[in-house]
Amino acid sequence: MISNNDKIAISDITENKLIEVINYTKTRNVKIDLIGGWTDDTTDSNILNEKYKLQIHKNSIEFFSNYETQNNPITIIFISHIEKCETAIKEIITYENIQIKSFIIATLPTTVYKTALIKSISQKINAEAHFISIAKGVGVAKGGLYALLKSDEIIWTYKDLDIDVKNELIERNINSGIFLDVGAGQCTQSYNLAKMGFKVIATDISKDAIESAQSSIKDVEIEFLVDDILDTKINEEVDYIIDRGCFHCIEVTDRKKYVKSINKILKHNGILFLKAFDKSCPLHHGPTLTGKIDIIDLFSEGFKIEKIKNSFITDGTGHNNNAVFAIIRCIK
C-alpha cells in the first residue's frame, strides 16, 4: 500500500493526521517522503509550516500548481468520511498533467458500492485506491478517532434525539429520571435528553470526545465521564441507558462483559434503549454487525426484551443505515 520513498501528500491535513500517518509508516518500517498537503484552516497551516517545515497549500488546485508530478507520482492520503473523500478525488482527477500513484482512504465504515465506485474513479487516471478502516485501524475503541478528525468529519454524529428513543419516551410517558448515555461521542443524545429534563451522565472511552463535548455544551447540565463500558467504574444505578452506536463497536468476544456492565448499572426495572447496525447493513468494514437473534441470546438472563424491531441509524449526512432497535428491561 505504502512503499519506501513514496511521496506522500495529505488532504485536509492537520497536525493529528500528520502524526497518525507518521506513526502508521513507522510501525511498518516504511520511510516516506512527506511533501505536504492542503487545508483551508490557516491555524493548521501555520503550525505545520513552522513546526514541521512542510509546504501547506489552501486547496488541492494550489498544491498541484506548485508541485510537479510528471516524474514524481504521489500518493494522496485522505482521513475523512467517505463522501468528502469521493468529492475530493473526483475533483483531483480532472486536473491536467498530474500523476497519482494511489489514493489511500482512511475512512469510517462504508459500503462495498462506495469502495468499488472510488476504485473505478481512480482507474480513470491509472491510480490505485486502497482503504483503511478507521474504526479498527486507528482505534475507535481507544478513542483516538476524535483527536484525529474534525467535528464535521465525524459522520455518525446526529444532532437530534434518535427518533425511536423519542417515540418510546412519549408512548411510555417517561419524562424524568437518570439517563446514562453509553459511547456518547460528541454527546448530542445526552444534550437532547438533558433539554427534556432528564439527569444525564454522558460516558465515552475517548477522553477527546468527552473533553470536546464538555467544552461545547454549556446551556444544559450533564455529568461527563471518561469510562469503558467493558470495565465500567460507574457505581451509581440509573433508570435508563441509551446506547446508539456503542454496542456494534464491541467485539463479539467482549459482548458478555457489556451485558454484565449494563446489568450492574441499571436499576431493577430500568430500561436499556439499544440501537446497533444490523447484519443487513452493507458495510465494507468497521463495526461488528449484529442481529435480533444475537441480542435475544445475549440478554436472555436478567433481562426482558419488551420490543425488538428493524430500524435505522441516521448519520450526520442524513443517510439511514439498517439497524436493530431494542427495548430491554433489567430484571434483577
C-alpha positions as CSV (number, residue, x, y, z in Angstrom):
1,M,0.0,0.0,0.0
2,I,2.8,2.4,1.0
3,S,6.3,1.7,-0.1
4,N,9.8,3.1,0.8
5,N,10.4,6.5,-0.6
6,D,6.8,7.1,-1.7
7,K,6.0,10.7,-2.0
8,I,3.0,11.5,0.3
9,A,0.6,14.4,0.4
10,I,-2.3,14.6,2.9
11,S,-5.7,16.1,2.1
12,D,-7.3,18.4,4.7
13,I,-4.1,18.0,6.7
14,T,-4.0,18.6,10.5
15,E,-1.2,18.0,13.0
16,N,-3.0,15.0,14.4
17,K,-3.5,13.5,10.9
18,L,0.2,14.1,10.1
19,I,1.2,12.3,13.3
20,E,-1.1,9.4,12.5
21,V,0.5,9.0,9.1
22,I,4.0,9.2,10.5
23,N,3.1,6.6,13.2
24,Y,1.4,4.3,10.6
25,T,4.5,4.2,8.4
26,K,6.9,3.8,11.3
27,T,5.1,0.8,12.6
28,R,5.5,-0.8,9.1
29,N,9.2,0.2,8.9
30,V,8.5,2.3,5.8
31,K,10.4,5.5,5.0
32,I,8.3,8.0,3.1
33,D,9.0,11.4,1.5
34,L,6.3,13.6,3.1
35,I,5.9,16.6,0.8
36,G,3.0,18.4,2.4
37,G,-0.7,18.7,1.7
38,W,-3.5,21.2,1.8
39,T,-6.0,22.7,4.2
40,D,-8.2,25.8,4.3
41,D,-7.5,26.2,8.1
42,T,-4.9,28.9,8.4
43,T,-4.1,27.8,12.0
44,D,-3.3,24.2,11.0
45,S,-1.4,25.5,8.0
46,N,0.8,27.9,10.2
47,I,1.6,25.1,12.7
48,L,2.6,22.6,10.0
49,N,4.7,25.2,8.2
50,E,6.5,26.4,11.3
51,K,6.8,23.2,13.3
52,Y,7.3,20.6,10.6
53,K,8.6,22.8,7.7
54,L,6.0,21.4,5.3
55,Q,4.6,23.2,2.3
56,I,0.9,23.5,3.0
57,H,-1.5,25.0,0.5
58,K,-5.0,26.3,0.7
59,N,-6.5,23.6,-1.6
60,S,-5.6,20.8,-4.0
61,I,-5.6,23.1,-7.0
62,E,-3.0,25.3,-5.5
63,F,-1.0,22.2,-4.3
64,F,-0.8,20.7,-7.8
65,S,0.1,24.0,-9.4
66,N,3.1,24.2,-7.2
67,Y,4.2,20.6,-7.3
68,E,5.5,18.7,-10.4
69,T,4.1,15.2,-10.5
70,Q,5.1,14.2,-14.1
71,N,8.3,12.4,-12.9
72,N,7.3,12.2,-9.3
73,P,3.9,10.4,-8.9
74,I,2.5,10.9,-5.5
75,T,0.3,9.0,-3.0
76,I,-2.5,11.1,-1.5
77,I,-3.9,10.1,1.9
78,F,-7.4,11.0,2.9
79,I,-8.6,10.7,6.5
80,S,-12.2,11.7,6.5
81,H,-15.7,10.4,5.8
82,I,-16.3,8.7,2.5
83,E,-18.4,11.4,0.9
84,K,-15.7,14.0,1.4
85,C,-13.0,11.6,0.0
86,E,-15.1,10.8,-3.0
87,T,-15.7,14.5,-3.8
88,A,-12.0,15.4,-3.5
89,I,-10.9,12.5,-5.7
90,K,-13.5,13.4,-8.4
91,E,-12.0,16.9,-8.4
92,I,-8.4,15.8,-8.5
93,I,-8.8,13.5,-11.5
94,T,-9.9,16.5,-13.6
95,Y,-6.6,18.3,-13.2
96,E,-4.3,18.1,-16.2
97,N,-0.7,16.8,-16.3
98,I,-0.7,15.1,-12.9
99,Q,0.4,11.7,-12.0
100,I,-1.0,9.9,-8.9
101,K,0.3,6.6,-7.8
102,S,-2.5,5.8,-5.4
103,F,-5.2,7.2,-3.2
104,I,-5.3,5.9,0.4
105,I,-8.6,6.4,2.0
106,A,-8.7,6.0,5.8
107,T,-12.4,6.3,6.4
108,L,-15.3,5.2,8.5
109,P,-17.3,2.1,7.7
110,T,-18.6,2.3,4.2
111,T,-20.4,0.2,1.6
112,V,-19.0,-2.2,-1.0
113,Y,-20.6,0.0,-3.6
114,K,-18.8,3.1,-2.4
115,T,-15.4,1.4,-2.4
116,A,-16.0,0.0,-5.9
117,L,-17.1,3.4,-7.1
118,I,-14.0,5.2,-5.8
119,K,-11.7,2.4,-7.3
120,S,-13.4,2.9,-10.6
121,I,-13.0,6.7,-10.5
122,S,-9.3,6.3,-9.6
123,Q,-8.6,4.0,-12.5
124,K,-9.5,6.8,-14.9
125,I,-6.1,8.2,-14.2
126,N,-4.5,4.8,-13.7
127,A,-4.3,5.3,-9.9
128,E,-4.9,2.7,-7.3
129,A,-7.3,3.1,-4.4
130,H,-6.8,1.5,-1.0
131,F,-9.0,1.6,2.0
132,I,-8.1,1.5,5.7
133,S,-10.8,1.1,8.3
134,I,-10.6,3.9,10.8
135,A,-12.9,2.0,13.1
136,K,-10.3,-0.7,13.7
137,G,-7.1,0.6,12.1
138,V,-7.0,3.8,14.2
139,G,-8.9,2.5,17.1
140,V,-12.4,3.9,17.8
141,A,-12.3,1.5,20.8
142,K,-9.3,3.5,22.1
143,G,-10.9,6.9,21.4
144,G,-8.2,8.1,19.0
145,L,-10.6,9.0,16.3
146,Y,-11.9,12.1,18.0
147,A,-8.5,13.5,18.2
148,L,-7.8,12.6,14.5
149,L,-10.9,14.1,12.9
150,K,-12.6,17.5,13.0
151,S,-16.1,17.5,14.3
152,D,-17.7,17.9,10.9
153,E,-15.8,14.8,9.7
154,I,-17.3,12.5,12.4
155,I,-20.1,11.2,10.3
156,W,-22.0,9.3,12.9
157,T,-22.8,12.4,15.0
158,Y,-26.5,13.0,14.7
159,K,-27.7,16.3,16.2
160,D,-31.3,15.3,17.1
161,L,-32.6,12.7,19.6
162,D,-32.9,9.3,18.0
163,I,-36.4,9.0,16.6
164,D,-37.1,5.6,18.1
165,V,-36.0,6.7,21.5
166,K,-38.0,9.8,21.3
167,N,-41.2,7.9,20.3
168,E,-40.7,5.4,23.1
169,L,-40.3,8.1,25.7
170,I,-43.5,9.7,24.6
171,E,-45.5,6.5,24.4
172,R,-44.3,5.3,27.8
173,N,-44.8,8.8,29.3
174,I,-41.2,8.8,30.5
175,N,-40.1,12.4,31.4
176,S,-37.9,12.1,34.4
177,G,-35.1,10.0,35.9
178,I,-31.4,9.4,35.4
179,F,-30.2,8.6,31.9
180,L,-26.8,7.1,31.1
181,D,-25.5,7.7,27.5
182,V,-23.0,4.9,26.7
183,G,-20.5,5.7,24.0
184,A,-21.8,9.2,23.9
185,G,-19.3,10.6,21.5
186,Q,-20.0,14.3,21.0
187,C,-22.9,13.9,23.4
188,T,-25.7,15.0,21.1
189,Q,-28.1,12.4,22.5
190,S,-27.1,13.4,26.0
191,Y,-27.8,17.1,25.2
192,N,-31.3,16.4,23.9
193,L,-32.2,14.2,26.9
194,A,-30.9,16.9,29.3
195,K,-33.0,19.5,27.5
196,M,-36.0,17.3,28.1
197,G,-35.4,17.5,31.8
198,F,-33.5,14.2,32.5
199,K,-30.5,14.0,34.7
200,V,-27.8,12.8,32.2
201,I,-24.5,11.0,32.6
202,A,-22.5,11.0,29.3
203,T,-19.7,8.5,29.1
204,D,-17.2,7.6,26.4
205,I,-13.9,5.7,26.3
206,S,-12.5,8.6,24.3
207,K,-11.1,11.4,26.5
208,D,-11.0,13.6,23.4
209,A,-14.7,13.1,22.7
210,I,-15.7,13.9,26.3
211,E,-13.5,17.0,26.5
212,S,-14.8,18.2,23.2
213,A,-18.4,17.8,24.3
214,Q,-17.8,19.3,27.7
215,S,-16.2,22.4,26.2
216,S,-19.0,22.9,23.7
217,I,-22.2,22.1,25.7
218,K,-22.9,24.9,28.2
219,D,-26.6,25.5,28.3
220,V,-27.7,22.3,30.0
221,E,-26.3,20.3,32.9
222,I,-24.6,17.0,32.0
223,E,-22.2,14.9,34.1
224,F,-19.3,14.0,31.7
225,L,-17.2,10.9,32.4
226,V,-14.4,9.0,30.6
227,D,-15.4,5.4,31.1
228,D,-15.0,2.0,29.4
229,I,-18.4,0.2,29.5
230,L,-16.5,-3.2,29.4
231,D,-14.7,-2.3,32.7
232,T,-17.0,0.4,34.0
233,K,-16.1,2.4,37.1
234,I,-19.7,3.7,37.4
235,N,-21.2,2.5,40.8
236,E,-24.4,4.6,40.6
237,E,-27.5,2.8,39.4
238,V,-29.5,4.6,36.7
239,D,-33.1,4.4,35.5
240,Y,-32.3,4.3,31.8
241,I,-29.4,3.7,29.4
242,I,-29.2,4.8,25.8
243,D,-26.8,3.1,23.5
244,R,-26.9,4.4,20.0
245,G,-23.8,3.0,18.3
246,C,-21.6,1.7,21.1
247,F,-22.7,-1.9,21.1
248,H,-21.7,-2.5,17.5
249,C,-18.2,-1.3,18.2
250,I,-17.7,-4.0,20.7
251,E,-16.0,-7.3,19.6
252,V,-18.3,-10.3,19.8
253,T,-16.0,-11.9,22.4
254,D,-16.5,-8.9,24.7
255,R,-20.3,-8.7,24.4
256,K,-20.9,-10.6,27.6
257,K,-18.8,-8.1,29.5
258,Y,-21.0,-5.4,28.1
259,V,-24.2,-7.2,29.3
260,K,-22.7,-7.7,32.7
261,S,-22.0,-3.9,33.0
262,I,-25.5,-3.0,31.8
263,N,-26.9,-5.3,34.5
264,K,-24.8,-3.7,37.1
265,I,-25.6,-0.1,36.2
266,L,-29.4,-0.4,35.5
267,K,-31.8,-0.3,38.4
268,H,-34.4,-3.1,38.7
269,N,-37.0,-2.5,36.0
270,G,-34.6,0.0,34.4
271,I,-34.6,0.2,30.6
272,L,-31.9,-0.1,28.0
273,F,-32.6,1.7,24.7
274,L,-30.3,-0.2,22.3
275,K,-29.7,0.6,18.7
276,A,-26.9,-1.0,16.6
277,F,-26.1,-1.7,13.0
278,D,-28.0,-4.7,11.6
279,K,-26.3,-7.6,9.7
280,S,-28.2,-6.4,6.6
281,C,-26.3,-3.1,6.7
282,P,-23.9,-3.4,3.7
283,L,-20.8,-2.1,5.4
284,H,-17.4,-2.9,3.8
285,H,-15.5,-2.8,7.1
286,G,-15.8,-1.4,10.6
287,P,-18.3,-2.2,13.3
288,T,-19.2,-5.7,14.3
289,L,-22.7,-6.1,12.9
290,T,-25.5,-7.7,14.9
291,G,-29.0,-9.1,14.6
292,K,-32.2,-9.7,16.6
293,I,-31.2,-13.3,17.5
294,D,-27.8,-12.1,18.8
295,I,-29.5,-9.6,21.1
296,I,-32.1,-12.0,22.3
297,D,-29.5,-14.6,23.2
298,L,-27.2,-12.1,24.9
299,F,-30.0,-10.7,27.1
300,S,-31.7,-14.0,27.9
301,E,-30.8,-13.9,31.6
302,G,-31.6,-11.0,33.9
303,F,-33.5,-9.0,31.3
304,K,-36.8,-8.9,29.5
305,I,-36.8,-7.8,25.9
306,E,-40.0,-5.8,25.6
307,K,-39.6,-4.8,21.9
308,I,-37.1,-5.6,19.2
309,K,-37.5,-4.4,15.6
310,N,-35.8,-3.5,12.4
311,S,-35.0,0.2,12.2
312,F,-32.2,2.6,11.1
313,I,-29.5,4.8,12.3
314,T,-29.4,8.2,10.7
315,D,-25.9,9.6,10.4
316,G,-24.7,13.2,10.2
317,T,-25.3,13.3,6.5
318,G,-28.9,12.3,6.8
319,H,-28.3,8.8,5.4
320,N,-30.3,5.9,7.0
321,N,-28.3,2.8,7.8
322,N,-30.1,-0.5,8.6
323,A,-30.2,-1.2,12.3
324,V,-31.8,-3.1,15.1
325,F,-33.7,-1.3,17.9
326,A,-34.5,-3.0,21.2
327,I,-36.2,-2.0,24.4
328,I,-34.6,-4.2,27.1
329,R,-35.8,-4.1,30.8
330,C,-33.5,-5.2,33.6
331,I,-34.9,-7.8,36.0
332,K,-32.7,-8.3,39.0
